[in-house]
Amino acid sequence: MSDGRRGTGALVATALYAAAMGWLEAVVVVYIRSVLGFSFRAPVPSPGDLERLLARAPWLIPTEQSREAATIVMLLAVGWLAGSRAWSRFGAFVLAFGVWDIAYYVGLYVLLRWPPSLVTKDLLFLIPPGPWWYQPVWVPVAISCLMIAGGAWLHRRVEPAAR
């Protein structure tokens, strides 16, 4: 198809996949918090809390790192499938990453009523070069919005079927 439906359809499917993945990851966090005995409304553990938690559950960091790595692989795979050229695939990956991240925070809010506001701090990624620092939730959400817009633009600009 050269009327743009293939390109748009691929991005819509990519966004739906990423949104479902974000929801699933929020559910996983609910389970992890429950297993570790955290209150469902408690704030994200501080660096000192994390050190105490790791003494109790040394499996946590490698488990979380593997989950985060698997997430990136899944987003890369769906981005690859959404495009036919390297830059359109990258654009779809970037869009998927942005949708996934926002869906994750929406899922956490629906399930836990967390974060209570966009200025609430969260620990971002545990995979190297991290752990990344605590940031207000609005920071990854704003970056994700830019990623969605930029990824869609890049995919549509490069993908021949999207013209």
PASEBA-1860 file (N, C-alpha, C; in nm, 3 decimals):
! residues 163
1> MSDGRRGT> 0.084/-0.118/0.000/0.000/0.000/0.000/0.088/0.123/0.000 ~ 0.053/0.218/-0.080/0.132/0.340/-0.084/0.051/0.460/-0.035 ~ -0.067/0.438/0.020/-0.150/0.549/0.065/-0.132/0.582/0.213 ~ -0.036/0.523/0.279/-0.008/0.556/0.417/-0.074/0.463/0.518 ~ -0.164/0.378/0.476/-0.232/0.291/0.572/-0.137/0.190/0.634 ~ -0.044/0.137/0.557/0.050/0.040/0.613/0.136/0.106/0.719 ~ 0.188/0.225/0.693/0.271/0.294/0.790/0.194/0.332/0.915 ~ 0.075/0.386/0.898/-0.007/0.423/1.012/-0.051/0.299/1.089
9> GALVATAL> -0.092/0.196/1.017/-0.134/0.073/1.082/-0.022/0.011/1.163 ~ 0.099/0.015/1.109/0.213/-0.041/1.181/0.240/0.038/1.309 ~ 0.228/0.170/1.303/0.250/0.251/1.423/0.139/0.231/1.526 ~ 0.015/0.219/1.481/-0.096/0.193/1.574/-0.076/0.059/1.643 ~ -0.041/-0.045/1.565/-0.017/-0.177/1.624/0.100/-0.172/1.722 ~ 0.205/-0.100/1.687/0.321/-0.084/1.774/0.281/-0.015/1.904 ~ 0.201/0.090/1.894/0.156/0.163/2.013/0.067/0.075/2.101 ~ -0.021/-0.003/2.041/-0.107/-0.093/2.119/-0.024/-0.198/2.193
17> YAAAMGWL> 0.072/-0.255/2.123/0.162/-0.352/2.186/0.235/-0.288/2.304 ~ 0.290/-0.170/2.282/0.367/-0.102/2.387/0.278/-0.066/2.506 ~ 0.154/-0.024/2.479/0.063/0.010/2.589/0.030/-0.115/2.672 ~ 0.005/-0.226/2.605/-0.022/-0.351/2.677/0.099/-0.394/2.758 ~ 0.218/-0.375/2.702/0.341/-0.409/2.773/0.359/-0.321/2.896 ~ 0.328/-0.192/2.883/0.337/-0.100/2.997/0.244/-0.141/3.109 ~ 0.121/-0.179/3.072/0.025/-0.225/3.173/0.078/-0.351/3.242 ~ 0.128/-0.445/3.162/0.180/-0.570/3.218/0.294/-0.543/3.316
25> EAVVVVYI> 0.382/-0.451/3.282/0.493/-0.420/3.372/0.443/-0.356/3.501 ~ 0.338/-0.275/3.493/0.279/-0.218/3.615/0.224/-0.329/3.704 ~ 0.160/-0.429/3.643/0.108/-0.543/3.720/0.224/-0.618/3.787 ~ 0.333/-0.635/3.715/0.450/-0.703/3.772/0.501/-0.626/3.894 ~ 0.504/-0.495/3.886/0.550/-0.414/3.999/0.457/-0.433/4.119 ~ 0.327/-0.443/4.095/0.234/-0.469/4.205/0.270/-0.600/4.273 ~ 0.297/-0.703/4.195/0.335/-0.833/4.251/0.468/-0.824/4.326 ~ 0.565/-0.757/4.269/0.696/-0.745/4.334/0.682/-0.673/4.468
33> RSVLGFSF> 0.608/-0.565/4.470/0.588/-0.491/4.595/0.521/-0.579/4.699 ~ 0.426/-0.659/4.656/0.356/-0.749/4.748/0.451/-0.855/4.804 ~ 0.530/-0.915/4.717/0.624/-1.019/4.760/0.726/-0.962/4.858 ~ 0.769/-0.838/4.836/0.871/-0.778/4.921/0.812/-0.712/5.046 ~ 0.680/-0.714/5.057/0.616/-0.661/5.177/0.602/-0.510/5.181 ~ 0.608/-0.444/5.067/0.590/-0.299/5.064/0.443/-0.265/5.065 ~ 0.412/-0.155/5.130/0.277/-0.103/5.123/0.249/-0.064/4.978 ~ 0.127/-0.083/4.935/0.094/-0.049/4.797/0.097/0.101/4.773
41> RAPVPSPG> 0.087/0.181/4.877/0.087/0.325/4.859/0.220/0.388/4.904 ~ 0.313/0.305/4.945/0.442/0.356/4.994/0.520/0.419/4.880 ~ 0.604/0.516/4.911/0.687/0.576/4.806/0.792/0.477/4.758 ~ 0.854/0.512/4.648/0.964/0.431/4.594/1.074/0.427/4.698 ~ 1.139/0.313/4.716/1.246/0.305/4.816/1.357/0.406/4.789 ~ 1.407/0.466/4.895/1.520/0.559/4.883/1.647/0.477/4.862 ~ 1.760/0.542/4.829/1.884/0.465/4.812/1.919/0.382/4.936 ~ 1.899/0.437/5.057/1.926/0.361/5.178/1.831/0.243/5.193
49> DLERLLAR> 1.702/0.265/5.158/1.605/0.156/5.162/1.645/0.046/5.065 ~ 1.695/0.085/4.948/1.736/-0.015/4.850/1.850/-0.101/4.902 ~ 1.946/-0.039/4.971/2.057/-0.116/5.027/2.007/-0.217/5.129 ~ 1.914/-0.176/5.216/1.857/-0.269/5.314/1.777/-0.378/5.245 ~ 1.704/-0.341/5.142/1.623/-0.438/5.068/1.713/-0.541/5.000 ~ 1.822/-0.495/4.942/1.914/-0.586/4.873/1.980/-0.683/4.970 ~ 1.999/-0.640/5.094/2.053/-0.732/5.193/1.953/-0.845/5.220 ~ 1.824/-0.813/5.212/1.717/-0.911/5.233/1.686/-0.991/5.108
57> APWLIPTE> 1.701/-0.927/4.993/1.663/-0.990/4.866/1.769/-0.963/4.761 ~ 1.886/-1.029/4.770/1.996/-1.002/4.677/1.962/-1.037/4.533 ~ 1.859/-1.114/4.510/1.816/-1.152/4.376/1.745/-1.038/4.303 ~ 1.707/-0.933/4.377/1.622/-0.830/4.319/1.687/-0.754/4.202 ~ 1.808/-0.704/4.221/1.870/-0.622/4.116/1.893/-0.702/3.989 ~ 1.955/-0.822/3.994/1.971/-0.894/3.867/1.838/-0.933/3.803 ~ 1.738/-0.961/3.886/1.606/-0.994/3.831/1.546/-0.873/3.760 ~ 1.553/-0.758/3.825/1.501/-0.635/3.765/1.580/-0.596/3.640
65> QSREAATI> 1.711/-0.612/3.645/1.793/-0.580/3.528/1.755/-0.670/3.410 ~ 1.730/-0.796/3.437/1.692/-0.886/3.327/1.554/-0.850/3.273 ~ 1.462/-0.808/3.362/1.329/-0.764/3.316/1.341/-0.640/3.228 ~ 1.423/-0.546/3.271/1.442/-0.424/3.193/1.509/-0.453/3.058 ~ 1.607/-0.541/3.058/1.672/-0.578/2.932/1.573/-0.647/2.839 ~ 1.490/-0.736/2.893/1.389/-0.804/2.812/1.289/-0.703/2.755 ~ 1.256/-0.602/2.833/1.165/-0.497/2.784/1.225/-0.427/2.663 ~ 1.353/-0.391/2.671/1.419/-0.323/2.559/1.422/-0.414/2.437
73> VMLLAVGW> 1.451/-0.542/2.456/1.453/-0.636/2.343/1.315/-0.645/2.279 ~ 1.209/-0.653/2.361/1.074/-0.661/2.304/1.037/-0.534/2.228 ~ 1.075/-0.418/2.281/1.047/-0.293/2.211/1.127/-0.282/2.081 ~ 1.252/-0.327/2.084/1.332/-0.329/1.961/1.270/-0.423/1.858 ~ 1.222/-0.539/1.903/1.164/-0.636/1.809/1.038/-0.581/1.744 ~ 0.951/-0.519/1.822/0.828/-0.466/1.763/0.861/-0.347/1.672 ~ 0.963/-0.269/1.707/1.007/-0.161/1.619/1.060/-0.214/1.487 ~ 1.135/-0.324/1.495/1.189/-0.388/1.375/1.075/-0.433/1.283
81> LAGSRAWS> 0.974/-0.492/1.342/0.861/-0.544/1.262/0.777/-0.431/1.201 ~ 0.778/-0.314/1.263/0.693/-0.204/1.217/0.750/-0.129/1.097 ~ 0.877/-0.147/1.069/0.938/-0.072/0.960/1.008/-0.162/0.861 ~ 1.044/-0.103/0.747/1.117/-0.179/0.645/1.258/-0.124/0.624 ~ 1.288/-0.012/0.686/1.421/0.049/0.676/1.471/0.078/0.817 ~ 1.601/0.091/0.830/1.662/0.107/0.963/1.604/0.226/1.039 ~ 1.592/0.343/0.974/1.545/0.460/1.046/1.396/0.453/1.079 ~ 1.316/0.390/0.993/1.174/0.376/1.027/1.157/0.276/1.141
89> RFGAFVLA> 1.241/0.174/1.144/1.238/0.079/1.255/1.279/0.147/1.385 ~ 1.384/0.229/1.377/1.427/0.303/1.496/1.316/0.397/1.543 ~ 1.251/0.464/1.451/1.140/0.553/1.486/1.028/0.478/1.557 ~ 0.995/0.360/1.506/0.890/0.279/1.569/0.934/0.233/1.708 ~ 1.061/0.197/1.724/1.113/0.159/1.856/1.101/0.276/1.953 ~ 1.142/0.395/1.910/1.136/0.513/1.997/0.992/0.543/2.036 ~ 0.900/0.535/1.940/0.759/0.554/1.970/0.712/0.449/2.071 ~ 0.747/0.323/2.049/0.705/0.216/2.140/0.759/0.239/2.281
97> FGVWDIAY> 0.883/0.283/2.291/0.942/0.309/2.422/0.863/0.417/2.495 ~ 0.829/0.523/2.423/0.753/0.632/2.484/0.615/0.588/2.529 ~ 0.544/0.514/2.445/0.410/0.466/2.481/0.419/0.370/2.599 ~ 0.515/0.279/2.595/0.533/0.183/2.704/0.553/0.256/2.837 ~ 0.641/0.355/2.839/0.674/0.424/2.964/0.552/0.497/3.021 ~ 0.478/0.566/2.936/0.358/0.636/2.984/0.253/0.536/3.031 ~ 0.233/0.428/2.956/0.136/0.325/2.996/0.174/0.262/3.130 ~ 0.303/0.247/3.153/0.351/0.193/3.280/0.308/0.283/3.396
105> YVGLYVLL> 0.329/0.414/3.383/0.290/0.506/3.490/0.137/0.514/3.504 ~ 0.066/0.509/3.394/-0.080/0.507/3.402/-0.125/0.380/3.474 ~ -0.065/0.267/3.440/-0.099/0.141/3.507/-0.072/0.147/3.656 ~ 0.043/0.201/3.694/0.073/0.213/3.837/-0.028/0.302/3.907 ~ -0.068/0.408/3.840/-0.165/0.498/3.902/-0.301/0.430/3.918 ~ -0.346/0.361/3.814/-0.475/0.292/3.821/-0.473/0.183/3.928 ~ -0.366/0.106/3.935/-0.359/-0.007/4.026/-0.324/0.031/4.170 ~ -0.238/0.130/4.187/-0.186/0.164/4.320/-0.216/0.308/4.363
113> RWPPSLVT> -0.268/0.387/4.273/-0.280/0.532/4.295/-0.142/0.593/4.321 ~ -0.042/0.538/4.251/0.094/0.588/4.258/0.144/0.611/4.117 ~ 0.205/0.717/4.086/0.247/0.825/4.174/0.131/0.920/4.204 ~ 0.130/0.978/4.324/0.021/1.069/4.357/0.025/1.199/4.277 ~ 0.143/1.234/4.224/0.154/1.352/4.138/0.274/1.335/4.046 ~ 0.282/1.421/3.946/0.393/1.413/3.851/0.525/1.461/3.909 ~ 0.522/1.523/4.026/0.649/1.566/4.089/0.703/1.460/4.183 ~ 0.629/1.350/4.203/0.677/1.238/4.284/0.801/1.179/4.218
121> KDLLFLIP> 0.901/1.149/4.297/1.026/1.095/4.242/1.017/0.944/4.224 ~ 1.084/0.897/4.119/1.089/0.755/4.088/1.234/0.720/4.053 ~ 1.269/0.595/4.073/1.402/0.546/4.034/1.391/0.495/3.891 ~ 1.471/0.552/3.802/1.463/0.519/3.660/1.571/0.417/3.625 ~ 1.533/0.308/3.573/1.619/0.202/3.521/1.731/0.158/3.615 ~ 1.752/0.031/3.617/1.859/-0.028/3.697/1.967/-0.090/3.610 ~ 1.948/-0.086/3.478/2.051/-0.144/3.391/2.160/-0.040/3.368 ~ 2.281/-0.088/3.343/2.392/0.005/3.324/2.359/0.107/3.215
129> PGPWWYQP> 2.400/0.229/3.231/2.503/0.280/3.321/2.451/0.314/3.459 ~ 2.340/0.260/3.503/2.270/0.295/3.625/2.326/0.228/3.748 ~ 2.255/0.235/3.858/2.117/0.280/3.853/2.107/0.429/3.824 ~ 2.008/0.463/3.742/1.986/0.602/3.711/1.928/0.669/3.834 ~ 1.939/0.797/3.842/1.900/0.871/3.961/1.749/0.884/3.972 ~ 1.706/0.915/4.093/1.566/0.946/4.119/1.530/1.075/4.048 ~ 1.420/1.073/3.978/1.373/1.191/3.907/1.223/1.206/3.929 ~ 1.170/1.328/3.921/1.026/1.343/3.925/0.964/1.269/3.805
137> VWVPVAIS> 0.847/1.213/3.825/0.782/1.133/3.722/0.759/1.216/3.595 ~ 0.742/1.347/3.608/0.717/1.427/3.488/0.836/1.422/3.391 ~ 0.957/1.397/3.441/1.075/1.393/3.353/1.065/1.278/3.252 ~ 1.049/1.151/3.295/1.035/1.045/3.194/0.907/1.057/3.111 ~ 0.800/1.112/3.170/0.676/1.129/3.093/0.697/1.233/2.983 ~ 0.762/1.343/3.014/0.789/1.446/2.912/0.881/1.391/2.803 ~ 0.985/1.319/2.844/1.075/1.259/2.746/0.999/1.160/2.659 ~ 0.910/1.083/2.720/0.830/0.985/2.645/0.739/1.053/2.543
145> CLMIAGGA> 0.681/1.166/2.580/0.597/1.240/2.484/0.679/1.283/2.364 ~ 0.800/1.332/2.389/0.890/1.371/2.280/0.928/1.248/2.196 ~ 0.950/1.135/2.263/0.986/1.013/2.191/0.871/0.966/2.101 ~ 0.749/0.976/2.150/0.633/0.935/2.069/0.623/1.023/1.945 ~ 0.630/1.153/1.964/0.620/1.246/1.851/0.737/1.228/1.754 ~ 0.858/1.222/1.808/0.976/1.207/1.722/0.980/1.072/1.653 ~ 0.945/0.967/1.724/0.944/0.833/1.664/0.841/0.821/1.552 ~ 0.722/0.877/1.575/0.618/0.874/1.471/0.664/0.954/1.349
153> WLHRRVEP> 0.722/1.071/1.374/0.770/1.154/1.263/0.877/1.081/1.184 ~ 0.973/1.024/1.253/1.083/0.955/1.185/1.032/0.836/1.106 ~ 0.947/0.755/1.166/0.892/0.639/1.096/0.817/0.681/0.971 ~ 0.731/0.780/0.984/0.649/0.825/0.871/0.733/0.893/0.764 ~ 0.840/0.958/0.804/0.926/1.028/0.707/1.006/0.929/0.623 ~ 1.048/0.818/0.686/1.140/0.725/0.620/1.067/0.609/0.554 ~ 0.959/0.562/0.616/0.890/0.442/0.565/0.825/0.470/0.430 ~ 0.866/0.401/0.323/0.813/0.430/0.190/0.660/0.413/0.182
161> AAR> 0.608/0.313/0.250/0.463/0.288/0.245/0.384/0.393/0.321 ~ 0.452/0.474/0.400/0.382/0.573/0.481/0.361/0.704/0.404 ~ 0.414/0.714/0.286/0.401/0.839/0.209/0.275/0.844/0.130
END
